[in-house]
Amino acid sequence: MRLNSFPEAEVYEIKKVKLNSPIVFAGFVGAGLVGPIAVGYMIEKLKMKEIGYMRSKYLPPATVFIQGRLRHPFRFYSNKSGTICAIICEITLRLEGLYTIASAILEWGEKNGSEEIIILDGVPSKEKHDQKAFCAAEEDLCRIMADSEIDMIPQGFVTGIPGAILNESLLRKIRGVTLLVKANPQKPDPRAAATLIEAVNRVYQTSIDTKDLREQEQQIGFDFKALSDKYTEARKAETSLYM
């Protein structure tokens, strides 16, 4: 692939790692930024290394600075053994091209033998966070989640890139599931992100301690404030389209 050209959507690998049918966790910008916060924390605690990033003409011309460090906003990671991968996106995505990007993600997962992708996301809620996680998936996966005290979300919509991935996964061998929590729609919500990680621990035996995440709530809120403001603006713009 030529770096001076912009593909429809393609995962550009920067590090060759042997992946062993990895389970894939993904976090995208949503309510409370719980997806990027949770997945970012998992990347840190599991000592995962960046192995690639998404290149697409549908991505907005933006980059990310966190604590002064410049990095690509749509990155792919792997643990040392290649059994767990993570996808983190720290920019808001336009509706145009979402299915193209979703298809590229799932093709990358299938190519590397992955059988399941788990999207961590938040549902906007003005209610106080209740420490509960919910799931949306095909029926057999929902039954597995129920055994770990994760109830199926009774009704609603999963939109944006998570919705595109879940829809596309219905047509593929790789299975899609989303773990959801009620989250603050106005500011970063590390507590909700911690609840998601604890749900992941119960289902996938990852044993990630969330103590640091809960204790760093104020700092995390400061680091992600600009991104949270962008998400709020995007939600207002989307809402205005349907009014």
Backbone as CSV, one residue per row, in Angstrom:
resi,resn,N_x,N_y,N_z,CA_x,CA_y,CA_z,C_x,C_y,C_z
1,MET,0.829,-1.191,0.000,0.000,0.000,0.000,0.867,1.245,0.000
2,ARG,0.544,2.199,-0.868,1.306,3.434,-0.926,0.808,4.382,0.164
3,LEU,1.761,4.932,0.945,1.385,5.816,2.035,0.903,7.173,1.546
4,ASN,1.194,7.528,0.304,0.747,8.821,-0.198,-0.639,8.732,-0.837
5,SER,-1.290,7.575,-0.713,-2.646,7.415,-1.212,-3.554,7.072,-0.036
6,PHE,-4.829,7.415,-0.157,-5.777,7.133,0.916,-6.740,6.050,0.465
7,PRO,-6.675,4.888,1.098,-7.557,3.778,0.712,-8.972,4.016,1.215
8,GLU,-9.897,3.205,0.732,-11.255,3.245,1.268,-11.203,3.012,2.781
9,ALA,-10.576,1.942,3.187,-10.333,1.639,4.597,-9.408,0.437,4.655
10,GLU,-8.329,0.567,5.386,-7.347,-0.517,5.466,-6.564,-0.411,6.763
11,VAL,-6.310,-1.557,7.397,-5.487,-1.594,8.600,-4.026,-1.644,8.170
12,TYR,-3.280,-0.597,8.498,-1.869,-0.515,8.132,-1.036,-1.032,9.305
13,GLU,-0.351,-2.142,9.094,0.404,-2.784,10.167,1.795,-2.171,10.283
14,ILE,2.134,-1.745,11.497,3.440,-1.127,11.734,4.394,-2.080,12.449
15,LYS,3.842,-3.189,12.943,4.662,-4.163,13.649,4.135,-5.547,13.355
16,LYS,5.015,-6.442,12.950,4.609,-7.800,12.643,4.529,-8.620,13.935
17,VAL,3.347,-9.085,14.242,3.121,-9.905,15.426,2.279,-11.104,15.019
18,LYS,2.652,-12.286,15.496,1.851,-13.469,15.203,0.625,-13.457,16.117
19,LEU,-0.534,-13.324,15.504,-1.776,-13.320,16.266,-2.375,-14.720,16.281
20,ASN,-2.820,-15.143,17.470,-3.320,-16.491,17.658,-4.823,-16.479,17.928
21,SER,-5.588,-16.351,16.850,-7.052,-16.299,16.956,-7.487,-15.405,18.117
22,PRO,-7.074,-14.142,18.093,-7.292,-13.281,19.260,-8.753,-12.903,19.462
23,ILE,-9.106,-12.691,20.717,-10.366,-12.043,21.014,-10.097,-10.550,20.902
24,VAL,-11.026,-9.800,20.319,-10.788,-8.391,20.014,-11.744,-7.518,20.826
25,PHE,-11.182,-6.554,21.540,-11.975,-5.562,22.268,-11.855,-4.229,21.545
26,ALA,-12.952,-3.493,21.439,-12.939,-2.235,20.696,-13.665,-1.146,21.478
27,GLY,-13.123,0.059,21.443,-13.750,1.196,22.098,-13.765,2.405,21.184
28,PHE,-14.947,2.964,20.974,-15.124,4.132,20.109,-15.762,5.269,20.905
29,VAL,-15.696,6.465,20.363,-16.246,7.622,21.051,-17.750,7.473,21.209
30,GLY,-18.220,7.555,22.448,-19.638,7.450,22.760,-19.900,8.093,24.102
31,ALA,-21.046,7.819,24.681,-21.436,8.440,25.945,-20.396,8.190,27.035
32,GLY,-19.988,9.261,27.703,-19.013,9.154,28.776,-17.627,8.745,28.339
33,LEU,-17.438,8.590,27.029,-16.169,8.104,26.460,-15.738,6.793,27.118
34,VAL,-16.727,6.006,27.554,-16.377,4.801,28.304,-15.637,3.778,27.433
35,GLY,-15.910,3.758,26.133,-15.212,2.828,25.254,-13.715,3.089,25.202
36,PRO,-13.309,4.307,24.771,-11.873,4.602,24.732,-11.204,4.550,26.103
37,ILE,-11.902,4.987,27.152,-11.305,4.951,28.493,-11.063,3.510,28.926
38,ALA,-12.085,2.654,28.767,-11.959,1.263,29.193,-10.905,0.518,28.383
39,VAL,-10.954,0.659,27.063,-9.997,-0.054,26.221,-8.579,0.485,26.438
40,GLY,-8.447,1.797,26.598,-7.134,2.370,26.876,-6.541,1.833,28.175
41,TYR,-7.391,1.671,29.176,-6.936,1.135,30.458,-6.539,-0.336,30.309
42,MET,-7.302,-1.089,29.529,-6.949,-2.486,29.279,-5.606,-2.595,28.572
43,ILE,-5.394,-1.720,27.599,-4.121,-1.707,26.874,-2.960,-1.490,27.840
44,GLU,-3.151,-0.555,28.761,-2.098,-0.243,29.740,-1.848,-1.423,30.680
45,LYS,-2.907,-1.969,31.262,-2.756,-3.005,32.278,-2.300,-4.340,31.698
46,LEU,-2.679,-4.621,30.456,-2.247,-5.862,29.815,-0.938,-5.687,29.044
47,LYS,-0.364,-4.488,29.129,0.928,-4.172,28.505,0.930,-4.517,27.018
48,MET,-0.118,-4.078,26.368,-0.264,-4.340,24.942,0.575,-3.352,24.126
49,LYS,1.003,-3.776,22.958,1.835,-2.957,22.095,1.070,-2.588,20.814
50,GLU,1.303,-1.372,20.331,0.637,-0.941,19.100,1.181,-1.733,17.917
51,ILE,0.259,-2.262,17.105,0.682,-3.058,15.952,0.187,-2.475,14.625
52,GLY,-0.696,-1.473,14.685,-1.189,-0.910,13.435,-2.187,0.208,13.665
53,TYR,-2.668,0.769,12.577,-3.693,1.803,12.664,-4.548,1.790,11.405
54,MET,-5.703,2.397,11.520,-6.633,2.453,10.401,-6.303,3.646,9.502
55,ARG,-6.219,3.381,8.208,-6.091,4.454,7.217,-7.335,4.418,6.338
56,SER,-7.989,5.553,6.207,-9.209,5.600,5.406,-9.491,7.030,4.988
57,LYS,-9.972,7.166,3.775,-10.359,8.489,3.297,-11.602,8.997,4.011
58,TYR,-12.266,8.119,4.764,-13.469,8.521,5.490,-13.162,9.047,6.891
59,LEU,-11.923,8.911,7.349,-11.572,9.448,8.659,-11.401,10.961,8.563
60,PRO,-11.877,11.708,9.550,-11.694,13.163,9.523,-10.210,13.509,9.651
61,PRO,-9.790,14.637,9.080,-8.382,15.030,9.144,-8.037,15.552,10.532
62,ALA,-7.846,14.635,11.464,-7.583,15.013,12.856,-6.546,14.081,13.443
63,THR,-5.847,14.571,14.449,-4.910,13.743,15.197,-5.186,13.956,16.672
64,VAL,-4.501,13.217,17.524,-4.804,13.238,18.949,-3.552,13.571,19.743
65,PHE,-3.717,14.464,20.718,-2.666,14.752,21.688,-3.196,14.366,23.061
66,ILE,-2.528,13.473,23.754,-2.858,13.131,25.125,-1.611,13.388,25.966
67,GLN,-1.739,14.323,26.925,-0.603,14.723,27.761,0.609,15.088,26.907
68,GLY,0.337,15.814,25.820,1.389,16.327,24.961,1.946,15.342,23.956
69,ARG,1.469,14.101,23.971,1.991,13.089,23.059,1.101,12.986,21.827
70,LEU,1.725,13.017,20.662,1.014,12.897,19.396,0.866,11.424,19.031
71,ARG,-0.353,11.034,18.624,-0.536,9.652,18.203,-1.697,9.552,17.231
72,HIS,-1.673,8.483,16.436,-2.739,8.251,15.479,-4.035,8.007,16.243
73,PRO,-5.165,8.538,15.772,-6.403,8.443,16.555,-7.150,7.118,16.462
74,PHE,-6.713,6.185,15.585,-7.473,4.948,15.360,-6.467,3.809,15.314
75,ARG,-6.201,3.194,16.485,-5.055,2.301,16.619,-5.451,0.862,16.971
76,PHE,-4.532,-0.062,16.644,-4.710,-1.490,16.910,-3.563,-1.965,17.800
77,TYR,-3.899,-2.799,18.795,-2.901,-3.284,19.751,-3.008,-4.800,19.909
78,SER,-1.931,-5.392,20.440,-1.937,-6.823,20.758,-1.134,-7.057,22.031
79,ASN,-1.548,-8.084,22.792,-0.707,-8.497,23.909,0.459,-9.330,23.372
80,LYS,1.377,-9.671,24.254,2.603,-10.341,23.825,2.339,-11.685,23.179
81,SER,1.358,-12.418,23.685,1.081,-13.761,23.164,0.195,-13.753,21.923
82,GLY,-0.346,-12.580,21.569,-1.193,-12.495,20.380,-2.574,-13.086,20.558
83,THR,-3.006,-13.257,21.821,-4.317,-13.848,22.080,-5.400,-12.797,22.349
84,ILE,-4.983,-11.576,22.647,-5.925,-10.480,22.894,-5.495,-9.276,22.065
85,CYS,-6.443,-8.706,21.335,-6.179,-7.478,20.592,-7.148,-6.395,21.053
86,ALA,-6.782,-5.168,20.795,-7.625,-4.032,21.164,-7.621,-3.014,20.041
87,ILE,-8.780,-2.420,19.839,-8.936,-1.341,18.869,-9.452,-0.136,19.632
88,ILE,-8.786,0.994,19.479,-9.215,2.201,20.163,-9.274,3.353,19.165
89,CYS,-10.388,4.064,19.171,-10.563,5.210,18.281,-10.922,6.423,19.126
90,GLU,-10.152,7.495,19.001,-10.321,8.670,19.854,-10.767,9.900,19.064
91,ILE,-11.474,9.676,17.978,-12.078,10.762,17.218,-13.517,10.383,16.895
92,THR,-14.350,11.393,16.696,-15.722,11.130,16.276,-15.714,10.844,14.774
93,LEU,-16.531,9.882,14.366,-16.569,9.451,12.973,-17.857,9.910,12.305
94,ARG,-17.752,10.313,11.051,-18.934,10.707,10.289,-19.713,9.463,9.868
95,LEU,-20.976,9.647,9.567,-21.797,8.522,9.126,-21.293,7.952,7.806
96,GLU,-20.818,8.824,6.932,-20.311,8.376,5.634,-19.117,7.443,5.831
97,GLY,-19.183,6.293,5.234,-18.050,5.373,5.261,-17.997,4.440,6.460
98,LEU,-19.002,4.494,7.359,-18.941,3.654,8.555,-18.937,2.169,8.211
99,TYR,-19.758,1.773,7.231,-19.792,0.351,6.877,-18.486,-0.081,6.212
100,THR,-17.865,0.824,5.473,-16.577,0.497,4.853,-15.520,0.272,5.915
101,ILE,-15.501,1.144,6.930,-14.541,1.003,8.029,-14.849,-0.245,8.843
102,ALA,-16.129,-0.479,9.141,-16.523,-1.669,9.897,-16.104,-2.940,9.164
103,SER,-16.307,-2.969,7.856,-15.935,-4.134,7.059,-14.428,-4.375,7.110
104,ALA,-13.640,-3.289,7.058,-12.186,-3.427,7.112,-11.742,-3.995,8.461
105,ILE,-12.385,-3.561,9.548,-12.062,-4.074,10.878,-12.340,-5.574,10.952
106,LEU,-13.515,-5.987,10.481,-13.883,-7.393,10.568,-13.048,-8.264,9.638
107,GLU,-12.688,-7.742,8.472,-11.814,-8.494,7.569,-10.453,-8.718,8.208
108,TRP,-9.943,-7.684,8.885,-8.665,-7.818,9.598,-8.784,-8.874,10.690
109,GLY,-9.894,-8.848,11.450,-10.089,-9.827,12.504,-10.175,-11.239,11.953
110,GLU,-10.956,-11.416,10.890,-11.104,-12.746,10.294,-9.784,-13.255,9.728
111,LYS,-9.029,-12.373,9.116,-7.734,-12.751,8.546,-6.802,-13.308,9.625
112,ASN,-6.948,-12.797,10.835,-6.080,-13.223,11.936,-6.730,-14.279,12.830
113,GLY,-7.826,-14.867,12.345,-8.428,-15.987,13.045,-9.320,-15.630,14.217
114,SER,-9.658,-14.373,14.356,-10.514,-13.974,15.471,-11.943,-14.459,15.250
115,GLU,-12.570,-14.911,16.315,-13.947,-15.407,16.236,-14.934,-14.490,16.939
116,GLU,-14.422,-13.474,17.662,-15.334,-12.630,18.423,-14.750,-11.227,18.602
117,ILE,-15.603,-10.220,18.411,-15.217,-8.840,18.674,-16.201,-8.265,19.681
118,ILE,-15.670,-7.659,20.745,-16.483,-7.120,21.822,-16.334,-5.608,21.840
119,ILE,-17.436,-4.912,21.630,-17.418,-3.447,21.633,-17.851,-2.962,23.006
120,LEU,-17.041,-2.125,23.625,-17.363,-1.542,24.923,-17.925,-0.150,24.692
121,ASP,-19.111,0.117,25.219,-19.783,1.369,24.870,-20.679,1.831,26.013
122,GLY,-21.116,3.087,25.925,-21.995,3.662,26.926,-23.324,4.077,26.336
123,VAL,-24.350,4.025,27.169,-25.682,4.498,26.804,-25.919,5.809,27.543
124,PRO,-26.217,6.905,26.836,-26.424,8.187,27.529,-27.527,8.082,28.573
125,SER,-27.238,8.515,29.791,-28.226,8.431,30.863,-28.015,9.558,31.862
126,LYS,-29.099,10.177,32.283,-29.038,11.212,33.314,-29.130,10.609,34.711
127,GLU,-29.422,9.299,34.771,-29.496,8.621,36.055,-28.091,8.368,36.606
128,LYS,-28.005,8.230,37.921,-26.738,7.918,38.560,-26.266,6.545,38.117
129,HIS,-24.971,6.413,37.874,-24.439,5.136,37.403,-24.771,4.030,38.395
130,ASP,-25.307,2.911,37.898,-25.826,1.848,38.758,-24.915,0.627,38.864
131,GLN,-23.698,0.703,38.345,-22.723,-0.393,38.440,-23.160,-1.652,37.698
132,LYS,-24.087,-1.519,36.751,-24.570,-2.672,36.008,-24.106,-2.622,34.556
133,ALA,-23.819,-3.780,34.002,-23.459,-3.885,32.583,-24.538,-4.691,31.866
134,PHE,-24.767,-4.341,30.615,-25.754,-5.016,29.787,-25.079,-5.470,28.497
135,CYS,-25.761,-6.307,27.741,-25.173,-6.771,26.489,-26.205,-6.745,25.368
136,ALA,-25.707,-6.682,24.163,-26.513,-6.850,22.955,-25.712,-7.757,22.037
137,ALA,-26.312,-8.877,21.663,-25.610,-9.864,20.841,-26.620,-10.875,20.340
138,GLU,-26.136,-11.855,19.599,-26.998,-12.952,19.199,-27.381,-13.769,20.433
139,GLU,-28.464,-14.507,20.317,-29.085,-15.126,21.489,-28.143,-16.019,22.285
140,ASP,-27.318,-16.820,21.608,-26.448,-17.742,22.342,-25.412,-16.996,23.166
141,LEU,-24.905,-15.882,22.636,-23.942,-15.079,23.387,-24.608,-14.402,24.577
142,CYS,-25.843,-13.956,24.409,-26.565,-13.327,25.513,-26.749,-14.304,26.669
143,ARG,-26.962,-15.575,26.361,-27.099,-16.583,27.413,-25.798,-16.749,28.181
144,ILE,-24.679,-16.707,27.465,-23.371,-16.804,28.122,-23.155,-15.597,29.025
145,MET,-23.519,-14.411,28.546,-23.371,-13.197,29.344,-24.246,-13.257,30.600
146,ALA,-25.441,-13.800,30.473,-26.359,-13.889,31.616,-25.748,-14.719,32.744
147,ASP,-24.955,-15.730,32.403,-24.288,-16.546,33.415,-23.274,-15.733,34.220
148,SER,-22.863,-14.592,33.675,-21.909,-13.708,34.360,-22.590,-12.437,34.865
149,GLU,-23.885,-12.513,35.077,-24.676,-11.411,35.633,-24.673,-10.182,34.733
150,ILE,-24.714,-10.434,33.433,-24.817,-9.354,32.455,-26.091,-9.593,31.662
151,ASP,-27.077,-8.758,31.906,-28.381,-8.954,31.284,-28.421,-8.408,29.866
152,MET,-29.273,-8.992,29.053,-29.505,-8.485,27.708,-30.239,-7.152,27.801
153,ILE,-29.810,-6.165,27.045,-30.512,-4.893,27.036,-31.897,-5.126,26.412
154,PRO,-32.967,-4.696,27.078,-34.311,-5.076,26.631,-34.689,-4.526,25.263
155,GLN,-34.335,-3.282,24.988,-34.657,-2.707,23.691,-33.825,-1.442,23.484
156,GLY,-33.780,-0.962,22.240,-33.016,0.241,21.945,-32.265,0.106,20.642
157,PHE,-31.381,1.068,20.402,-30.613,1.105,19.168,-29.128,1.184,19.494
158,VAL,-28.333,0.490,18.702,-26.880,0.661,18.737,-26.512,1.326,17.421
159,THR,-26.026,2.542,17.488,-25.780,3.327,16.282,-24.285,3.550,16.059
160,GLY,-23.969,4.288,14.992,-22.589,4.640,14.702,-21.759,3.436,14.310
161,ILE,-20.447,3.533,14.553,-19.545,2.450,14.170,-19.827,1.164,14.951
162,PRO,-20.229,1.203,16.244,-20.595,-0.056,16.904,-21.761,-0.752,16.205
163,GLY,-22.786,0.016,15.816,-23.920,-0.571,15.115,-23.526,-1.160,13.777
164,ALA,-22.634,-0.453,13.055,-22.175,-0.957,11.759,-21.411,-2.268,11.906
165,ILE,-20.562,-2.368,12.938,-19.799,-3.599,13.171,-20.735,-4.749,13.530
166,LEU,-21.699,-4.488,14.414,-22.634,-5.542,14.815,-23.462,-6.024,13.630
167,ASN,-23.942,-5.087,12.811,-24.712,-5.473,11.625,-23.881,-6.312,10.662
168,GLU,-22.658,-5.863,10.407,-21.793,-6.564,9.461,-21.400,-7.948,9.983
169,SER,-21.251,-8.066,11.307,-20.845,-9.361,11.878,-21.919,-10.429,11.698
170,LEU,-23.176,-10.011,11.522,-24.252,-10.979,11.290,-24.051,-11.745,9.985
171,LEU,-23.269,-11.160,9.070,-23.050,-11.770,7.765,-21.722,-12.516,7.687
172,ARG,-20.997,-12.563,8.809,-19.651,-13.122,8.793,-19.494,-14.214,9.844
173,LYS,-18.340,-14.872,9.799,-18.040,-15.904,10.783,-17.689,-15.306,12.132
174,ILE,-17.100,-14.121,12.147,-16.735,-13.471,13.401,-17.996,-12.931,14.073
175,ARG,-18.146,-13.202,15.378,-19.343,-12.806,16.104,-19.132,-11.439,16.766
176,GLY,-20.175,-10.647,16.778,-20.108,-9.332,17.389,-20.975,-9.252,18.628
177,VAL,-20.473,-8.598,19.658,-21.230,-8.377,20.883,-20.846,-7.004,21.423
178,THR,-21.788,-6.331,22.048,-21.452,-5.077,22.712,-21.821,-5.167,24.174
179,LEU,-20.909,-4.717,25.032,-21.170,-4.576,26.457,-21.454,-3.104,26.718
180,LEU,-22.547,-2.833,27.401,-23.038,-1.467,27.569,-23.216,-1.120,29.042
181,VAL,-23.005,0.146,29.355,-23.305,0.672,30.686,-23.977,2.027,30.538
182,LYS,-24.777,2.402,31.520,-25.310,3.754,31.551,-24.161,4.710,31.862
183,ALA,-24.080,5.796,31.092,-22.943,6.701,31.244,-23.380,8.151,31.128
184,ASN,-22.592,9.013,31.729,-22.850,10.449,31.691,-22.676,10.960,30.258
185,PRO,-23.700,11.584,29.674,-23.578,12.046,28.287,-22.832,13.368,28.145
186,GLN,-22.507,14.012,29.274,-21.918,15.349,29.233,-20.424,15.389,29.519
187,LYS,-19.904,14.364,30.174,-18.481,14.399,30.538,-17.928,12.983,30.632
188,PRO,-16.595,12.830,30.624,-16.000,11.500,30.731,-16.454,10.794,32.004
189,ASP,-16.682,9.479,31.898,-17.249,8.710,33.000,-16.373,7.490,33.311
190,PRO,-15.254,7.693,34.022,-14.359,6.569,34.341,-15.012,5.486,35.190
191,ARG,-15.971,5.847,36.053,-16.639,4.830,36.867,-17.408,3.847,35.990
192,ALA,-18.098,4.381,34.984,-18.817,3.505,34.060,-17.836,2.638,33.280
193,ALA,-16.693,3.206,32.904,-15.666,2.438,32.194,-15.142,1.306,33.082
194,ALA,-14.989,1.573,34.376,-14.532,0.545,35.308,-15.550,-0.595,35.391
195,THR,-16.834,-0.256,35.380,-17.881,-1.280,35.395,-17.785,-2.176,34.164
196,LEU,-17.488,-1.588,33.010,-17.320,-2.375,31.790,-16.155,-3.358,31.923
197,ILE,-15.034,-2.878,32.446,-13.861,-3.743,32.582,-14.145,-4.886,33.556
198,GLU,-14.877,-4.593,34.622,-15.222,-5.643,35.577,-16.141,-6.684,34.933
199,ALA,-17.003,-6.238,34.017,-17.830,-7.185,33.268,-16.962,-8.043,32.353
200,VAL,-15.986,-7.428,31.708,-15.039,-8.168,30.861,-14.298,-9.214,31.698
201,ASN,-13.883,-8.820,32.906,-13.186,-9.762,33.792,-14.036,-11.001,34.069
202,ARG,-15.327,-10.802,34.303,-16.193,-11.927,34.653,-16.386,-12.880,33.473
203,VAL,-16.500,-12.317,32.272,-16.788,-13.151,31.105,-15.520,-13.752,30.500
204,TYR,-14.446,-12.956,30.447,-13.260,-13.367,29.688,-12.031,-13.638,30.562
205,GLN,-12.220,-13.643,31.888,-11.158,-13.985,32.841,-9.877,-13.172,32.633
206,THR,-10.031,-11.861,32.463,-8.861,-11.012,32.247,-8.229,-10.503,33.539
207,SER,-8.947,-10.508,34.639,-8.398,-10.157,35.967,-7.712,-8.791,35.988
208,ILE,-8.345,-7.785,35.413,-7.780,-6.427,35.390,-8.294,-5.656,36.599
209,ASP,-7.384,-5.186,37.431,-7.735,-4.409,38.622,-8.152,-3.001,38.197
210,THR,-9.347,-2.569,38.602,-9.852,-1.250,38.192,-9.610,-0.167,39.242
211,LYS,-8.853,-0.484,40.280,-8.631,0.472,41.360,-8.037,1.781,40.840
212,ASP,-6.999,1.700,40.019,-6.351,2.908,39.506,-7.309,3.741,38.668
213,LEU,-8.149,3.080,37.896,-9.097,3.794,37.045,-10.069,4.601,37.896
214,ARG,-10.568,4.016,38.967,-11.508,4.720,39.837,-10.828,5.864,40.584
215,GLU,-9.570,5.666,40.970,-8.853,6.687,41.731,-8.391,7.854,40.862
216,GLN,-8.241,7.613,39.551,-7.748,8.660,38.643,-8.885,9.372,37.916
217,GLU,-10.071,9.322,38.476,-11.253,9.874,37.808,-11.063,11.337,37.410
218,GLN,-10.546,12.152,38.319,-10.397,13.582,38.030,-9.395,13.825,36.907
219,GLN,-8.245,13.150,36.930,-7.232,13.327,35.898,-7.721,12.846,34.550
220,ILE,-8.418,11.710,34.539,-8.952,11.173,33.286,-9.973,12.125,32.695
221,GLY,-10.818,12.706,33.554,-11.795,13.680,33.087,-11.131,14.868,32.434
222,PHE,-10.009,15.307,32.994,-9.273,16.440,32.415,-8.642,16.047,31.078
223,ASP,-8.014,14.874,31.013,-7.325,14.438,29.795,-8.293,14.281,28.615
224,PHE,-9.508,13.836,28.895,-10.463,13.533,27.831,-11.527,14.614,27.639
225,LYS,-11.364,15.763,28.285,-12.405,16.789,28.217,-12.639,17.274,26.786
226,ALA,-11.569,17.553,26.047,-11.718,18.067,24.682,-12.449,17.062,23.802
227,LEU,-12.117,15.782,23.957,-12.781,14.753,23.162,-14.247,14.629,23.567
228,SER,-14.529,14.761,24.860,-15.909,14.701,25.329,-16.724,15.844,24.750
229,ASP,-16.130,17.030,24.680,-16.828,18.183,24.099,-17.138,17.942,22.626
230,LYS,-16.207,17.322,21.910,-16.433,17.000,20.493,-17.593,16.023,20.343
231,TYR,-17.646,15.031,21.235,-18.733,14.061,21.188,-20.082,14.747,21.428
232,THR,-20.121,15.654,22.400,-21.360,16.371,22.698,-21.818,17.179,21.498
233,GLU,-20.870,17.840,20.828,-21.204,18.624,19.632,-21.745,17.713,18.527
234,ALA,-21.116,16.562,18.355,-21.548,15.627,17.309,-22.952,15.111,17.590
235,ARG,-23.252,14.823,18.855,-24.592,14.340,19.219,-25.650,15.401,18.924
236,LYS,-25.343,16.651,19.234,-26.286,17.731,18.970,-26.539,17.866,17.469
237,ALA,-25.465,17.735,16.672,-25.604,17.844,15.218,-26.453,16.703,14.666
238,GLU,-26.233,15.470,15.169,-27.020,14.320,14.714,-28.479,14.474,15.104
239,THR,-28.717,14.967,16.316,-30.095,15.147,16.793,-30.837,16.146,15.920
240,SER,-30.146,17.215,15.518,-30.786,18.259,14.717,-31.221,17.739,13.343
241,LEU,-30.558,16.691,12.869,-30.893,16.127,11.555,-32.256,15.447,11.575
242,TYR,-32.682,15.005,12.749,-33.929,14.239,12.843,-35.057,15.032,13.494
243,MET,-34.862,16.328,13.653,-35.895,17.183,14.256,-36.619,17.980,13.181
